């Protein structure tokens, strides 16, 4: 680090310094993520097949693993400028609280009405749907951040928005639901009786609290049954990680501005949108042999796809209506406990991040929710931001790594993603404060039930 530059609390890029292109980390991966498979033929999905579900331009982005940079359309850049560039914050107060020699930075993505990083991809996907002349889009949402972001983007562009919200979140977060409705979205708790797949899931699992896999199935069915509609997804897919690379590109530009090189980069991991977006440009440097970083994915112990899953082809949804992706998965039939990790309750992980993890380019750790909320409250009290439960997984491990530095005396630089705010998550904070929150870790038997439903075919042994 340059000794001549005093590091401010917040490092802001000027508007003119905001990236004008998204970065596609797949272009620098020596082992590319395996292609999506058609479950009927077990052959890679073609663009024509995918265009029945997704927007044409998004399909091109999804399948392109050689183009390193994609220009961001002017209308998307115009929208970004309402809340970007977002600040990179030096957590001086947290460092002082911990009495650690580590230097801690966080990229804050909660400074927009959706409250999270999800808006970065929502506006892109809504833009391409509008350009294609579609009437509207369907989607799922877990904790509600993605549904909120997409409803905002659709309202801005004049598109209809239909959201299937995981039932446990629908019930726990009524205000998040009402924000979506305020922006014009139709919100349905999932699984529901409005779709064939929803009715089947309810019949097989009476009283289920739902899962992202269930909600995805319903949203895809709804899109296929309405003319002029397409399905859009807030995480997991290659296209989403591409759009979210704006997070990492801004982070890197802000660090470079003060000659700061991080040692450890940490992100919460559910489907992979935030983590993939944050680490992409840094991972690109590592893949090209230019620099080395330590990357840590943090997931909930109740839904540990990387740390306890298997690397195999599996359906992306519970109803088995979507293509199969090769990823770390707990099995498409796995329904996690009704924990407060919200957006981190997906049974699988991005194929990009799964391949990078499989190639030992990054690490993963699973943490229990009581320790996550302990870290969240410490952070809120010293840094002045109430973090989302998802973000707090990264906070937990950032604190743990900073304490290791305290033990060893090492002055490492830690960067983590603060994906959003937790003001719609007060039921979870209430349960923690009342001592009513418990930790659930799936047993080997629980996991095996999910693994048993993973498709079996030659080459998909695990």
C-alpha positions in Angstrom: 0.0 0.0 0.0 1.2 3.5 -0.8 2.4 5.3 2.3 1.5 8.7 0.9 -2.2 8.2 0.7 -4.5 8.4 3.7 -7.3 5.8 3.3 -10.7 7.5 3.8 -13.6 5.7 5.5 -15.4 5.5 2.2 -13.8 5.2 -1.2 -16.0 6.5 -3.9 -15.4 6.3 -7.6 -16.5 9.2 -9.7 -19.4 8.6 -12.1 -16.9 8.7 -15.0 -14.9 5.9 -13.4 -17.8 3.5 -13.3 -17.1 0.4 -15.5 -18.7 0.5 -19.0 -18.3 -3.3 -19.5 -19.2 -6.4 -17.6 -16.4 -9.0 -17.2 -17.0 -12.7 -18.1 -14.7 -14.8 -15.8 -15.4 -17.9 -17.9 -13.2 -16.5 -20.7 -10.2 -17.0 -18.4 -11.1 -20.3 -16.9 -9.0 -23.2 -18.2 -11.7 -25.7 -17.3 -15.0 -24.2 -18.5 -18.2 -24.8 -16.6 -20.0 -27.9 -18.0 -22.9 -27.0 -20.3 -26.6 -27.1 -19.3 -28.1 -30.4 -20.4 -31.5 -31.2 -21.9 -32.9 -33.7 -19.4 -34.7 -35.6 -22.2 -31.7 -36.1 -24.5 -28.8 -35.6 -22.1 -27.3 -33.3 -24.7 -26.2 -29.7 -24.2 -29.0 -27.2 -24.4 -29.1 -25.3 -27.7 -29.8 -21.6 -28.0 -33.1 -22.4 -29.7 -34.2 -24.6 -26.8 -33.2 -22.0 -24.2 -34.9 -19.1 -26.0 -38.3 -20.8 -25.2 -37.7 -19.9 -21.6 -35.1 -17.0 -21.6 -34.7 -13.8 -23.6 -32.6 -14.1 -26.7 -29.8 -11.7 -25.7 -29.5 -13.3 -22.3 -29.2 -16.8 -23.9 -26.2 -15.4 -26.0 -24.6 -14.2 -22.7 -25.4 -17.5 -21.0 -23.7 -19.6 -23.6 -20.7 -17.4 -24.4 -17.6 -18.6 -22.5 -14.9 -17.0 -24.6 -15.8 -13.3 -24.8 -14.1 -11.6 -21.8 -16.0 -8.2 -21.9 -19.5 -7.2 -22.8 -20.5 -3.6 -23.3 -23.2 -2.4 -20.9 -26.0 -0.8 -22.9 -26.4 3.0 -22.4 -29.9 2.6 -20.9 -28.6 0.2 -18.2 -25.7 2.6 -17.5 -28.2 5.4 -17.1 -30.2 3.4 -14.5 -27.0 2.3 -12.7 -26.0 5.9 -12.2 -29.0 6.4 -9.9 -27.2 4.3 -7.2 -23.8 3.4 -8.6 -20.8 3.5 -8.1 -21.5 2.1 -4.6 -19.0 2.8 -1.8 -16.1 0.6 -0.7 -16.0 1.2 3.1 -13.0 0.8 5.4 -14.4 -0.8 8.6 -12.2 1.2 11.0 -14.7 0.9 13.9 -14.9 -2.9 13.5 -11.1 -3.1 13.4 -10.9 -1.1 16.6 -13.6 -3.2 18.3 -11.7 -6.4 17.4 -8.3 -4.9 18.2 -7.0 -6.6 15.1 -4.1 -5.6 12.9 -6.1 -6.7 9.9 -7.5 -4.1 7.5 -11.2 -4.7 6.7 -13.1 -3.3 3.8 -16.6 -4.0 2.7 -18.4 -3.2 -0.6 -21.8 -1.9 0.3 -24.6 -2.8 -2.1 -27.5 -1.8 0.0 -27.8 1.9 -1.0 -30.8 1.5 -3.3 -34.5 0.9 -2.6 -34.3 -2.8 -3.3 -31.8 -3.0 -0.4 -29.4 -5.3 -2.2 -27.0 -6.1 -5.1 -29.8 -7.8 -7.0 -30.8 -4.6 -8.9 -27.6 -4.9 -11.0 -28.9 -7.9 -12.9 -32.6 -7.1 -12.6 -32.4 -4.0 -14.7 -30.2 -5.8 -17.3 -32.7 -8.7 -17.6 -35.7 -6.5 -17.7 -34.0 -4.3 -20.4 -33.4 -7.3 -22.7 -37.0 -8.5 -22.2 -38.3 -5.0 -23.1 -36.0 -4.8 -26.1 -37.4 -8.2 -27.3 -40.9 -6.7 -27.2 -42.1 -9.0 -24.4 -45.2 -8.2 -22.2 -43.6 -9.3 -18.9 -41.5 -11.7 -17.0 -41.9 -14.3 -14.2 -39.4 -15.2 -11.5 -38.9 -16.7 -8.0 -37.5 -15.0 -4.9 -36.2 -16.4 -1.7 -35.7 -13.7 0.9 -37.3 -11.1 -1.4 -34.4 -9.0 -2.5 -34.5 -10.4 -6.1 -38.2 -10.0 -6.4 -38.0 -6.5 -5.1 -35.2 -5.6 -7.5 -37.0 -7.1 -10.5 -40.3 -5.4 -9.6 -38.4 -2.0 -9.5 -36.7 -2.7 -12.9 -40.0 -3.8 -14.5 -41.8 -0.7 -13.2 -39.1 1.5 -14.6 -39.4 -0.1 -18.0 -43.2 -0.8 -18.1 -43.1 -4.6 -17.9 -45.5 -6.9 -16.1 -43.8 -8.8 -13.2 -45.0 -12.0 -11.6 -43.1 -13.2 -8.5 -43.3 -16.6 -6.8 -41.9 -16.1 -3.3 -40.7 -18.9 -1.1 -43.6 -19.4 1.4 -41.5 -19.2 4.5 -40.2 -15.8 3.4 -43.6 -14.7 2.2 -44.9 -15.2 5.7 -41.9 -13.9 7.6 -41.4 -10.8 5.4 -44.8 -9.2 4.7 -43.2 -5.8 4.2 -40.8 -7.1 1.5 -43.8 -8.5 -0.2 -45.6 -5.2 0.0 -42.7 -3.3 -1.6 -42.9 -5.6 -4.6 -46.7 -5.0 -4.8 -46.1 -1.3 -4.5 -43.9 -1.5 -7.6 -46.7 -3.3 -9.4 -45.6 -7.0 -9.1 -48.0 -9.9 -8.5 -46.6 -11.9 -5.6 -47.6 -15.5 -5.0 -46.4 -17.7 -2.1 -44.7 -20.9 -3.3 -45.5 -23.7 -3.6 -49.0 -22.6 -4.6 -52.1 -24.1 -6.2 -51.9 -21.8 -9.2 -49.5 -24.1 -11.1 -49.5 -27.8 -11.9 -46.1 -28.3 -10.4 -47.0 -26.3 -7.3 -50.1 -28.5 -6.7 -47.9 -31.6 -7.1 -45.3 -30.4 -4.6 -48.1 -29.6 -2.1 -49.6 -33.0 -2.5 -46.2 -34.7 -1.9 -45.1 -32.3 0.9 -48.2 -31.1 2.8 -47.4 -28.1 4.9 -44.0 -27.5 3.2 -42.4 -24.1 3.8 -41.1 -24.1 0.2 -37.7 -23.7 -1.4 -36.1 -21.8 -4.2 -36.3 -24.9 -6.2 -40.1 -25.1 -5.8 -40.5 -21.4 -6.7 -38.3 -21.7 -9.8 -40.5 -24.6 -11.1 -43.6 -22.5 -10.7 -42.2 -19.4 -12.3 -40.9 -21.4 -15.3 -44.3 -23.0 -15.8 -46.0 -19.7 -15.5 -43.7 -18.2 -18.2 -44.3 -21.1 -20.6 -48.0 -20.9 -20.3 -48.3 -17.1 -21.1 -47.6 -15.7 -24.5 -45.1 -12.8 -24.5 -43.5 -13.8 -21.2 -40.1 -15.2 -20.3 -38.6 -16.4 -17.1 -35.7 -14.5 -15.5 -33.5 -15.7 -12.6 -31.7 -13.7 -9.9 -28.7 -16.0 -9.3 -26.9 -19.2 -10.4 -26.8 -18.6 -14.1 -23.7 -17.4 -16.0 -25.6 -14.3 -17.3 -26.3 -13.2 -13.7 -22.7 -13.5 -12.6 -21.8 -11.5 -15.7 -24.1 -8.6 -14.8 -23.0 -8.7 -11.1 -19.3 -8.4 -12.1 -20.0 -4.6 -11.8 -19.5 -5.2 -8.1 -16.0 -6.6 -8.4 -14.9 -4.3 -11.1 -15.8 -1.3 -9.0 -14.2 -2.8 -5.9 -11.0 -3.4 -7.8 -11.0 0.1 -9.3 -11.5 1.6 -5.8 -8.7 -0.5 -4.3 -6.4 0.3 -7.1 -7.0 4.0 -6.6 -5.2 3.7 -3.2 -2.7 1.0 -4.2 -4.5 -1.6 -2.0 -4.1 -5.3 -2.7 -6.4 -7.6 -0.8 -5.2 -10.9 0.7 -8.6 -12.4 1.4 -11.9 -11.8 -0.4 -15.1 -13.1 1.2 -18.7 -13.4 0.0 -21.9 -15.1 1.1 -22.9 -17.9 -1.2 -26.4 -19.1 -2.0 -26.7 -19.5 -5.7 -23.6 -17.4 -6.4 -24.6 -14.0 -7.8 -23.0 -11.9 -5.1 -19.9 -14.0 -4.6 -19.4 -14.5 -8.3 -19.8 -10.8 -9.0 -17.5 -9.7 -6.2 -14.6 -12.1 -7.0 -14.8 -12.2 -10.8 -12.1 -9.6 -11.8 -9.8 -10.8 -9.0 -10.3 -14.4 -9.9 -9.5 -13.4 -13.5 -6.1 -12.2 -12.3 -5.5 -15.4 -10.4 -6.5 -17.6 -13.4 -4.1 -15.6 -15.6 -1.3 -16.0 -13.1 -1.0 -12.3 -12.5 -1.8 -12.2 -8.8 -2.9 -14.6 -6.1 -5.8 -14.1 -3.7 -7.6 -16.3 -1.1 -11.3 -16.5 -1.9 -13.8 -17.8 0.7 -17.4 -18.7 0.0 -19.6 -18.6 3.1 -22.9 -20.6 3.2 -25.4 -21.5 5.9 -24.8 -24.8 7.7 -28.4 -25.6 7.1 -28.0 -25.6 3.3 -24.3 -26.5 2.7 -24.2 -27.2 -1.0 -20.4 -26.5 -1.4 -19.2 -28.0 1.8 -21.5 -31.0 2.0 -22.9 -31.4 -1.5 -21.8 -33.5 -4.5 -20.4 -32.3 -7.8 -22.8 -33.7 -10.3 -25.5 -32.9 -12.9 -28.8 -32.1 -11.2 -32.0 -30.3 -12.0 -32.0 -26.6 -11.2 -35.5 -26.9 -9.7 -37.6 -29.1 -7.5 -40.3 -29.8 -10.2 -37.7 -31.0 -12.8 -38.9 -28.6 -15.5 -35.6 -26.8 -16.0 -32.4 -28.0 -17.6 -29.8 -29.9 -15.6 -26.6 -28.1 -14.5 -23.3 -29.6 -13.3 -22.8 -28.0 -9.9 -22.3 -28.7 -6.2 -25.8 -29.8 -5.1 -27.7 -31.2 -2.2 -30.2 -32.7 -4.7 -33.1 -30.9 -6.3 -35.5 -32.6 -3.8 -33.7 -31.2 -0.8 -35.8 -28.7 1.1 -33.8 -26.8 3.6 -35.1 -25.9 7.1 -37.0 -22.7 7.5 -33.9 -20.8 8.6 -33.3 -17.0 8.3 -30.6 -17.2 5.6 -33.3 -16.2 3.2 -31.6 -16.0 -0.2 -29.0 -18.6 0.7 -31.5 -21.5 0.7 -30.9 -22.9 -2.8 -30.0 -26.6 -3.2 -27.2 -26.0 -5.7 -24.5 -23.5 -6.6 -23.5 -21.6 -9.8 -21.8 -23.9 -12.3 -19.0 -21.3 -12.6 -18.3 -21.2 -8.8 -18.8 -24.9 -8.6 -16.1 -25.5 -11.2 -13.7 -23.0 -9.5 -14.3 -24.7 -6.2 -13.7 -28.1 -7.7 -10.5 -26.8 -9.2 -9.4 -25.6 -5.7 -9.3 -22.0 -6.8 -11.5 -21.0 -3.8 -12.5 -22.2 -0.4 -15.9 -22.7 1.3 -17.0 -22.7 4.9 -20.5 -23.3 6.4 -21.6 -21.3 9.4 -24.5 -21.6 11.9 -27.2 -18.9 12.0 -26.8 -18.0 15.7 -23.2 -17.2 15.1 -24.2 -15.3 12.0 -26.6 -13.0 13.9 -24.0 -12.5 16.7 -21.7 -11.1 14.0 -24.5 -9.1 12.5 -25.3 -7.4 15.8 -21.7 -6.6 16.5 -21.4 -5.1 13.0 -24.6 -3.1 13.4 -23.4 -1.6 16.7 -20.0 -0.5 15.5 -20.5 0.2 11.8 -24.0 1.7 11.9 -25.5 -0.5 9.2 -28.1 -3.2 9.9 -26.9 -6.0 7.6 -29.1 -8.6 5.8 -28.8 -12.1 7.2 -27.2 -13.2 3.9 -24.5 -10.5 4.1 -23.9 -11.4 7.7 -22.5 -14.8 6.7 -19.6 -12.9 5.1 -19.3 -10.6 8.2 -19.0 -13.7 10.4 -16.1 -15.1 8.5 -14.5 -11.7 8.0 -14.5 -11.3 11.8 -13.1 -14.8 12.2 -10.3 -14.1 9.8 -9.5 -10.8 11.4 -9.3 -12.5 14.8 -6.8 -15.0 13.3 -4.7 -12.0 12.3 -4.9 -10.8 15.9 -3.5 -14.2 17.1 -0.7 -14.3 14.6 0.0 -10.5 14.3 -0.4 -10.6 10.5 -1.6 -7.4 8.9 -3.8 -8.9 6.2 -6.2 -7.0 4.1 -9.7 -8.5 4.1 -12.5 -7.5 1.6 -16.0 -8.8 1.9 -19.3 -8.1 0.2 -22.1 -6.4 2.2 -24.9 -7.5 -0.2 -27.6 -5.5 1.4 -29.5 -4.2 4.4 -31.6 -6.2 6.9 -34.5 -3.8 7.6 -37.1 -6.3 6.3 -35.5 -9.1 8.3 -36.6 -8.0 11.8 -38.5 -11.2 12.5 -35.2 -13.0 12.4 -33.5 -10.4 14.5 -36.4 -10.6 17.0 -36.0 -14.4 17.3 -32.3 -14.0 17.9 -32.7 -11.3 20.5 -35.4 -13.3 22.3 -33.2 -16.4 22.4 -35.6 -18.3 20.2 -33.3 -19.0 17.3 -31.8 -22.4 16.9 -29.2 -24.0 14.7 -30.1 -26.7 12.3 -27.6 -28.8 10.5 -28.9 -31.5 8.1 -27.9 -35.1 9.1 -26.2 -37.5 6.8 -29.6 -39.2 6.4 -31.2 -35.8 5.4 -28.5 -35.2 2.8 -28.7 -38.8 1.5 -32.4 -38.4 0.8 -31.5 -35.4 -1.5 -28.6 -37.2 -3.1 -30.8 -40.3 -3.9 -33.0 -38.1 -6.2 -30.1 -36.8 -8.3 -30.4 -38.2 -11.9 -28.4 -41.3 -12.5 -26.9 -41.7 -16.0 -23.5 -42.7 -17.4 -20.9 -40.0 -16.6 -22.9 -38.6 -13.7 -21.4 -40.8 -11.0 -20.6 -39.1 -7.6 
